[in-house]
Amino acid sequence: MSNAPAVPTGRIAQLRQAYRNTKQTDPKLGWMLLGVWILTAAIVATLSLLLVGTGWLGIVLTVLVTLTTSSLATITVFGRRAERSMYQQAEGQLGAGGAALSMLRGRWDVKQAVGFTKQQDVVHRVIGRPGVILIGEGNPGRTRSLLASEAKKHQRIVGEGTPVTTLVVGRGEGEVPLPKLVKRVRKLPKAIKPAQQTDILYKVKALDAMRPAAPMPRGPMPTSMKGARKMMRG
């Protein structure tokens, strides 16, 4: 049975949890958000009063627009700082790369730990318009060897016409830092059509069927990132 803390399910509970987590690495968060709200409110209220006047209707519209705009600005700033804090807390933790990849939205198929070693080095797989992307995390030497092996297996399955890209999560030379991983994957050039992507998914299922179950870690870090993902998606 996992000892990981439960992820809050309610929207308000998720926001509170995200705020507490973010303050651990961003102690001035509260003052920052308050400053954003006040500054935005002052600017919006001034512009609104100049445009619609100071009559009762103008005041009502100004209050509504000011509250809405200030709240949206504050939530936007909070979301960005929460995401940055989340990556800071997760970086270096086992399974962080897979948890980050699960934040990919749209037509991305993410499968964690398609390859692994006894030392818990893992390779995750993403299939999208760039083709097949294999992402390794763990000991750099073992991970690169594991990536090379997985790349050969996937290339045989999907054919030479489909690119198989390999990335390593880390701060070393030629590696991708965790906070930039999702952005790096999204920026890979498109190489296949949506119909081809569907065909590739069917092909790799045969490869996955021959694999043993991956012993993915279930510690507090992946659970924390999962909760933050839910909070930001709504």
Protein Blocks (a to p, Z undefined) as FASTA:
>chain_A
ZZbdcddfbfklmmmmmmmmmmmmmmmlmmmmmmmmmmmmmmmmmmmmmmnopafklmmm
mmmmmmmmmmmmmmmmmmmmmmmmmmmmmgopahklmmmmmmpgcjddcdehkbccfkop
acdddddfkopadddedjfklmmmmmmmmmmmmmmmnopklccddddedjbehiacfklm
mmmmmmpccfbdfklmmmmmmmmmmmmmmpccddddfdfklmmmmmmmmmmnZZ
